[in-house]
Amino acid sequence: METSETTQPRPTHTSLVAVGDSFTEGMSDLLPDGTYRGWADLLAARMAAVNPGFRYANLAVRGKLIRQIVDEQVDAAAAMRADVVTLVGGLNDTLRPKCDMGRVRALLTEAVERLAPHCGQLVLMRSPGRQGPVLERFRPRMEALFECVEELAHQHGALVVDLYGAPALGDPRLWDADRLHLNAEGHRRVAEGVWQTLGYPPEDPEWHLPPEATLPPRWVARRIEDVRFARRHLLPWIGRRLTGRSSGDGLPPKRPELLPFEGDRVQGAR
């Protein structure tokens, strides 16, 4: 009996522009030289390997709120007219003590409306959330943000990568010690999720599944880690919120120009 196989044609993308905050900048996927890599760099490297002449820009800066992303990144990204633009923003707003979700929604809508007509494919995301009390406290705001993402994607033909619904990306083992940013394995899985959403053949079909179970740390070890986390990460974060400062103040975009990207040399920034 004869059979025929239908092969899905591989997408052809010659350029990628990433817009956003620390998640898109690549914290905390730290390289040996002290720079950050992250899912967007990993994705760009994979796209460059299969698309000759590929170009890549990453306008993300850590700590940026959605208003700052709209003011500082959106027009620059639109002007590049890339084949693919990724936009992830608004989550920093939801973590602030005072957050006007109506304003966040309006600004995210503005960003999408200004980007969608000027790129081949806009990609939005439901951001990942680490399991724990922080997620539970801010879950209603986050889910309101994600509802807006889904609505905008439907209206403007954008793709949505559901990282929030991926069990693996809620696993604390895929997060850095600061409990706010993914580690290298977390970023690798995000890159795979975006790669597949764009229509490329899977390299890790189970990227969304959690790693194999391991014995949890003992109670004493957890308490020691909690104290270390509060001292090194939580208190400085609270201090910045109280003084109106951001970890990204004064920092330039990660990769501000749409330039040829060498897929075999995944470089970070700063």
C-alpha positions as CSV (number, residue, x, y, z in Angstrom):
1,M,0.0,0.0,0.0
2,E,1.5,3.3,-1.1
3,T,1.6,6.2,1.4
4,S,2.4,9.8,0.9
5,E,3.9,12.2,3.3
6,T,3.1,15.9,3.5
7,T,6.0,17.9,4.7
8,Q,5.2,21.3,6.3
9,P,7.3,23.9,4.5
10,R,9.9,25.5,6.7
11,P,9.2,29.2,7.4
12,T,11.4,31.8,5.8
13,H,12.3,34.7,8.1
14,T,15.2,37.0,7.3
15,S,14.9,39.3,10.3
16,L,13.8,39.4,13.9
17,V,13.2,42.4,16.3
18,A,12.6,41.7,20.0
19,V,10.9,44.4,22.1
20,G,10.4,44.3,25.9
21,D,12.1,44.3,29.3
22,S,14.4,42.0,31.3
23,F,12.7,38.8,30.1
24,T,13.5,39.6,26.5
25,E,16.9,41.1,27.4
26,G,17.9,37.6,28.7
27,M,18.3,37.9,32.5
28,S,19.4,35.7,34.1
29,D,20.9,33.5,31.4
30,L,24.4,34.5,32.4
31,L,27.4,33.8,30.1
32,P,31.0,33.3,31.4
33,D,31.9,36.9,30.3
34,G,29.2,38.4,32.6
35,T,26.8,39.2,29.7
36,Y,23.3,37.9,29.2
37,R,22.1,35.7,26.4
38,G,18.4,34.7,26.8
39,W,15.7,33.2,24.7
40,A,15.7,35.9,22.0
41,D,19.4,35.4,21.3
42,L,18.9,31.7,21.2
43,L,15.9,32.0,18.9
44,A,17.8,34.4,16.6
45,A,20.8,32.0,16.4
46,R,18.5,29.1,15.4
47,M,16.7,31.3,12.8
48,A,20.0,32.5,11.4
49,A,21.2,28.9,11.0
50,V,18.4,28.2,8.5
51,N,17.8,31.6,6.9
52,P,20.8,33.0,5.0
53,G,21.4,36.8,5.5
54,F,19.4,36.8,8.7
55,R,19.4,40.1,10.7
56,Y,18.5,40.6,14.4
57,A,17.8,43.5,16.8
58,N,16.9,43.4,20.5
59,L,15.7,46.6,21.9
60,A,14.8,45.3,25.3
61,V,16.0,46.9,28.5
62,R,15.6,45.5,32.0
63,G,13.0,47.1,34.3
64,K,11.0,48.9,31.6
65,L,7.3,49.5,32.2
66,I,4.8,49.3,29.3
67,R,4.8,53.1,29.0
68,Q,8.5,53.2,28.5
69,I,8.4,50.3,26.0
70,V,5.9,52.2,23.9
71,D,7.8,55.5,24.1
72,E,11.3,54.1,23.6
73,Q,11.1,50.9,21.6
74,V,7.9,50.6,19.5
75,D,8.5,53.2,16.8
76,A,12.1,52.0,16.4
77,A,11.0,48.4,16.0
78,A,8.2,49.4,13.5
79,A,10.7,51.3,11.4
80,M,12.8,48.2,11.0
81,R,9.9,46.4,9.2
82,A,11.2,43.0,10.3
83,D,9.7,39.7,9.2
84,V,9.1,38.8,12.9
85,V,8.6,41.2,15.9
86,T,8.2,39.8,19.4
87,L,6.5,42.1,22.0
88,V,6.4,41.2,25.7
89,G,5.6,44.0,28.2
90,G,3.3,45.0,31.0
91,L,4.3,42.4,33.5
92,N,6.6,44.8,35.4
93,D,3.5,47.1,35.8
94,T,1.5,44.3,37.3
95,L,4.1,43.8,40.0
96,R,4.0,47.4,41.2
97,P,2.0,48.1,44.4
98,K,-0.2,50.5,42.4
99,C,-1.2,49.3,39.0
100,D,-3.8,50.8,36.7
101,M,-4.7,47.8,34.6
102,G,-6.9,50.0,32.3
103,R,-3.9,52.1,31.5
104,V,-1.7,49.0,31.0
105,R,-4.3,47.6,28.6
106,A,-4.5,50.8,26.7
107,L,-0.7,51.1,26.3
108,L,-0.4,47.5,25.2
109,T,-3.1,48.0,22.7
110,E,-1.3,51.1,21.4
111,A,2.0,49.1,21.0
112,V,0.3,46.3,19.1
113,E,-1.6,48.7,16.8
114,R,1.7,50.5,16.0
115,L,3.7,47.3,15.4
116,A,1.3,45.0,13.6
117,P,1.1,46.9,10.3
118,H,4.8,47.2,10.0
119,C,6.1,43.6,10.4
120,G,5.5,40.3,8.7
121,Q,4.4,38.5,11.9
122,L,3.9,39.9,15.4
123,V,4.4,37.5,18.2
124,L,2.9,38.1,21.7
125,M,3.3,36.0,24.8
126,R,1.5,34.9,28.0
127,S,4.5,35.4,30.2
128,P,5.7,32.6,32.5
129,G,5.0,32.7,36.3
130,R,7.1,31.0,38.9
131,Q,5.1,28.9,41.4
132,G,4.9,30.5,44.8
133,P,3.3,33.3,46.8
134,V,4.4,36.1,44.4
135,L,2.5,34.5,41.6
136,E,-0.6,34.0,43.8
137,R,-0.6,37.6,44.9
138,F,-0.4,39.1,41.5
139,R,-2.2,36.3,39.5
140,P,-5.4,38.3,38.9
141,R,-3.5,41.2,37.3
142,M,-1.4,38.9,35.2
143,E,-4.4,37.0,33.9
144,A,-6.1,40.3,33.1
145,L,-3.0,41.2,31.1
146,F,-3.0,37.9,29.3
147,E,-6.7,38.3,28.4
148,C,-5.8,41.5,26.7
149,V,-2.9,39.7,24.9
150,E,-5.3,37.1,23.5
151,E,-7.8,39.7,22.4
152,L,-5.2,41.8,20.6
153,A,-3.7,38.8,18.9
154,H,-7.2,37.9,17.6
155,Q,-7.8,41.4,16.3
156,H,-4.4,41.9,14.7
157,G,-3.4,38.4,13.5
158,A,-0.6,38.0,16.0
159,L,0.7,34.7,17.3
160,V,0.6,34.0,21.0
161,V,3.1,31.8,22.8
162,D,1.5,30.4,25.9
163,L,4.4,30.3,28.4
164,Y,2.0,30.9,31.4
165,G,0.3,27.6,30.6
166,A,3.5,25.6,30.3
167,P,4.0,23.5,33.4
168,A,7.8,23.5,33.0
169,L,8.0,27.3,33.3
170,G,6.2,27.4,36.6
171,D,8.8,25.0,38.1
172,P,11.1,26.9,40.5
173,R,14.1,24.8,39.2
174,L,13.9,26.8,35.9
175,W,14.2,30.1,37.7
176,D,17.2,32.1,38.9
177,A,17.9,32.8,42.6
178,D,16.2,36.2,42.3
179,R,12.9,34.3,41.7
180,L,12.0,36.9,39.0
181,H,14.0,35.7,36.0
182,L,14.4,32.4,34.2
183,N,17.7,30.6,34.3
184,A,19.5,29.2,31.2
185,E,17.3,26.1,30.9
186,G,14.2,28.3,31.2
187,H,15.3,30.6,28.4
188,R,16.1,27.6,26.3
189,R,12.6,26.3,26.6
190,V,11.1,29.7,25.8
191,A,13.2,29.8,22.6
192,E,11.9,26.4,21.7
193,G,8.3,27.5,22.4
194,V,8.6,30.6,20.1
195,W,10.4,28.6,17.5
196,Q,7.6,26.0,17.3
197,T,4.9,28.7,17.3
198,L,6.5,30.3,14.3
199,G,6.1,27.1,12.5
200,Y,9.6,25.6,12.6
201,P,10.0,21.8,13.2
202,P,10.3,20.9,16.9
203,E,13.7,20.1,18.3
204,D,12.3,19.5,21.8
205,P,8.6,18.5,21.5
206,E,8.4,18.3,25.3
207,W,9.8,21.8,26.1
208,H,6.6,22.6,28.0
209,L,6.8,19.6,30.3
210,P,8.6,19.9,33.7
211,P,12.0,18.2,34.3
212,E,12.1,14.9,36.1
213,A,11.1,15.1,39.7
214,T,13.9,15.5,42.3
215,L,13.9,15.4,46.1
216,P,12.9,18.8,47.5
217,P,15.5,20.6,49.6
218,R,15.3,20.1,53.4
219,W,13.4,22.7,55.5
220,V,16.6,24.2,56.9
221,A,18.1,24.6,53.4
222,R,14.9,26.3,52.2
223,R,14.9,28.8,55.1
224,I,18.6,29.6,54.5
225,E,17.8,30.2,50.8
226,D,14.8,32.4,51.7
227,V,17.0,34.6,53.9
228,R,19.6,34.9,51.2
229,F,16.9,35.7,48.6
230,A,15.5,38.5,50.8
231,R,18.9,40.0,51.4
232,R,20.3,39.9,47.9
233,H,17.2,40.4,45.8
234,L,14.0,41.3,47.6
235,L,15.2,44.2,49.7
236,P,17.0,45.9,46.8
237,W,13.9,45.4,44.6
238,I,11.7,47.0,47.3
239,G,14.2,49.9,47.6
240,R,14.0,50.6,43.9
241,R,10.3,50.6,44.0
242,L,10.2,53.1,47.0
243,T,12.6,55.5,45.4
244,G,11.2,55.3,41.8
245,R,14.4,53.8,40.4
246,S,14.7,50.9,37.9
247,S,17.5,48.4,37.3
248,G,17.5,49.6,33.7
249,D,18.0,53.3,34.3
250,G,20.7,54.6,32.0
251,L,21.2,51.3,30.1
252,P,21.0,51.2,26.3
253,P,19.1,48.6,24.3
254,K,20.7,45.3,24.1
255,R,21.2,45.2,20.3
256,P,19.7,48.5,18.9
257,E,20.3,48.0,15.2
258,L,19.0,45.4,12.8
259,L,22.2,43.9,11.7
260,P,23.4,40.5,10.3
261,F,23.5,37.9,13.0
262,E,25.9,35.0,13.1
263,G,24.0,32.0,14.3
264,D,27.1,30.2,15.6
265,R,28.1,33.0,17.8
266,V,25.3,33.7,20.3
267,Q,26.5,36.8,22.1
268,G,24.8,38.6,25.0
269,A,25.0,42.2,26.1
270,R,26.6,44.1,28.9
